[in-house]
Amino acid sequence: MHIAIIGAGAAAVGLLDALAVSGTGMGEITVFDPSPHLWRGRPYGPDLDSVLVNAPPAIMSIRHLDFEHYASWLGPERAAVHRDDLLGQPLVPRALYGAYLADTAEAALAALRERGWRTRVVAARVVAVARSGGGLRLALRTEDGHDHPADRVALCVGGGTPQDHYGLGGVPGFVGDPYPLANSLGHVPAAADVAVIGSGLTAVDVAVSLAARGHAGRITLVSRSGMLPHVWQRPLGHRPVHLTAERVEASCREHGGLTLDDLAGLLRAELAETGEDFADFTAELLAAGSEEPVRRLRRQLAVVGDPRIGRRVLQETAHTVGPYAWRLLPEPDRERLRRHFRLATSVASPMVPVNAAALLRLFESGQLTMVAGARKIEAVKGGFQVRGDGDNLDADVVVNAVNPPPQAVPRATEPLITSLLTDGLATLHLSGGLVPADPRLHVVGDLAGGGPFITSSIPGVAAAGARTVRVLPAAHTG
Ligand SMILES: Cc1cc2nc3c(=O)[nH]c(=O)nc-3n(C[C@H](O)[C@H](O)[C@H](O)COP(=O)(O)OP(=O)(O)OC[C@H]3O[C@@H](n4cnc5c(N)ncnc54)[C@H](O)[C@@H]3O)c2cc1C
């Protein structure tokens, strides 16, 4: 079996590791990626030390269900150096986490070679995949015009770079893609008034890193919703026993399908284990949607040690059970959830307390402000103007911190996706993303069609990689 993996980011690492652990057969693996920073993908390449991982170690393990895998790699000394006192856990720069991914990938490839697999990395972008040999094989074409045969293809191409919602590409002073911040922020004059588009985790990275570089100008987070991510709570090592994939599957069998009410029932049972009230929990959650963001930030930062498990369970299961449960829900229930998209994203992908504290300091000093209801950002003489519900805002620099939604086709991947659609190897899902139409094709990560609206995290791509390995050998050639 010749497996081709397109893309060498976290999803590919999870897949290779699962393959190495599984003991699956023997054959050949070729990984394609033009990036100079193999195995790190978009988030985990070299960058400023202020660009931190957004989650505690148990959640950053690329080996599916092995919650200690990353923590063991990090080891006690590095863990102590990077310990975040508020979280009570180590939080490392994302570049260091990238070294973990690279080490894990290299170890997986070495283990596979020991078992007789041949492995190869091709530093080139794949621009097309098509059937060959009368449909018996698949052929990948790289941008240098070479063809590469394969029996199975795993697409691990990630989510791509931010979209340019305001058409500012090429305007001096506009940063279209902030990563690596070591490069993009290096061009921002210290006294410049900076407007950051977005108020999610990337916007937090930008504001915190500007401050860490000693930025003196005003920083404004400009967004439609004005919703900041929630703040991580200190991990308690609690593992859900009711809101699990197994219980979702059982509930589905019992009721002949899954509804949002079934999921709520599982969450209610989970909370009952620790004596927490479901109605109180949901009321508090929904109230966050209308609470003044800085007030909420301050309040959440003060209770990172709150022993209640509700938010922790929801945060974790949104990534682990969520992608599976989402596909089983009827469309009206999905629509109900979509209406809470900003709140759900804010809960599912919280900011680490050290960043929350830095943000709060910036807000309290008056250097950082937030503008909700932005509708238009225009280049004007000598800078930019932000127009929205309130007063217009002037800025010298605009940093785009809005990531593409999951299931969006990355721009750089369009020729490849077009070739898959043209050859009938895949179709586009009605609500976005790609669905394989041939059992030899697999999509791992955010591009997988019909998935939820929450961007996948490390546990999500690790789970998807492990699932893919289970079905890889079963595919029939067609
Ligand atoms: C800025 C940022 C920070 C994040 N931080 C965290 C965090 O702290 N914790 C967490 O759990 N999750 C985090 N996430 C979410 C998640 O971990 C990442 O999205 C994860 O890296 C996804 O991995 P991936 O392999 O699917 O995609 P990517 O990491 O984007 O990798 C895709 C790779 O595919 C390659 N590629 C694309 N097209 C082609 C092609 N045609 N041919 C060959 N190669 C191609 C690219 O060069 C790239 O290397 C973060 C996401 C972002 C964007």
The ligand as an ORCA input file, in Angstrom:
! r2SCAN-3c Opt
* xyz 0 1
  C      -2.678     30.478     14.803
  C      -3.254     29.208     15.326
  C      -2.943     28.796     16.617
  C      -3.462     27.602     17.103
  N      -3.143     27.228     18.373
  C      -3.660     26.076     18.874
  C      -3.344     25.639     20.197
  O      -2.578     26.265     20.904
  N      -3.902     24.479     20.643
  C      -4.729     23.721     19.855
  O      -5.196     22.672     20.298
  N      -5.030     24.124     18.600
  C      -4.527     25.274     18.101
  N      -4.836     25.647     16.827
  C      -5.696     24.749     16.032
  C      -4.948     23.502     15.459
  O      -3.957     23.003     16.305
  C      -4.289     23.837     14.195
  O      -5.237     24.377     13.324
  C      -3.600     22.605     13.568
  O      -2.314     23.056     13.308
  C      -4.250     22.076     12.309
  O      -3.339     21.215     11.686
  P      -3.417     20.860     10.143
  O      -2.326     19.903      9.866
  O      -4.821     20.458      9.825
  O      -3.188     22.226      9.367
  P      -1.902     23.156      9.254
  O      -1.213     23.240     10.551
  O      -2.363     24.430      8.651
  O      -0.945     22.400      8.212
  C      -1.305     22.205      6.870
  C      -0.062     21.964      6.052
  O      -0.459     21.601      4.743
  C       0.420     22.181      3.810
  N      -0.273     22.256      2.521
  C      -1.383     22.979      2.206
  N      -1.727     22.764      0.917
  C      -0.825     21.891      0.407
  C      -0.658     21.291     -0.880
  N      -1.484     21.539     -1.880
  N       0.391     20.440     -1.071
  C       1.244     20.155     -0.044
  N       1.123     20.703      1.191
  C       0.106     21.557      1.422
  C       0.775     23.529      4.422
  O       2.023     24.002      3.909
  C       0.836     23.185      5.908
  O       2.143     22.869      6.323
  C      -4.316     26.819     16.293
  C      -4.617     27.251     15.003
  C      -4.092     28.426     14.515
  C      -4.424     28.854     13.107
*
